[in-house]
Amino acid sequence: MNAPKIIAFAGSARKDSFNKALVKIAAKGAALEGASVTLLDLKDYPLPLFDEDLEKEQGTPENAVKLKQLFASHDGFLIASPEYNSSISPLLKNTIDWASRPAEGEPPMIAYKGKTAAIMSASPGGLGGLRGLVHVRSILSSIGVLMLPEQIAIPSAYQAFDESGNLIDEKKQQRVEGLGKLLTDTISKLNV
């Protein structure tokens, strides 16, 4: 059996994003469990705001095609979503929307259907981005992604990470790594 292929990314472009640090911890857990993990930085794939008129006039942007191919070639997602005004970041929503666009002769939602995802968030607020995760879960499940019921929200993010990007609280660090391991195990069982 092949190792599960997992793509891991944060819905943030900020260089020192707490969510980038968080998804790296989960990715480490997935890799330790035997997954082949691709860490992705959405900043490397700039996209215009989704616009069907632009798509009709200029075609699907090259970076959207690349992201859709990457998503389609993996079995699952580890996604760390920052919370913007009680919802998800525009960057994450725009990425999801562009990668959902069908190409001629291709099955609908090829980047998402049949994939499995685990979600997490880190936020300076007291809820750790929990309200935004509700929206991420709703969006992804409606486009065919199997969502793990487990999720992690890390509050008080300014005080939660050390200089190396690890969580100061060892139990939280283990829980986040455990989410990556759980995703790997779930995909392995589904792929039998």
Secondary structure, 3 states (H helix, E strand, C coil): CCCCEEEEEECCCCCCCHHHHHHHHHHHHHHHCCCEEEEECHHHCCCCCCCHHHHHHHCCCHHHHHHHHHHHCCCEEEEECCEECCEECHHHHHHHHHHCCCCCCCCCCCCCCCCEEEEEEECCCCCCCHHHHHHHHHHHHHCCCEEEEEEEEECCHHHHECCCCCECCHHHHHHHHHHHHHHHHHHHHHCC
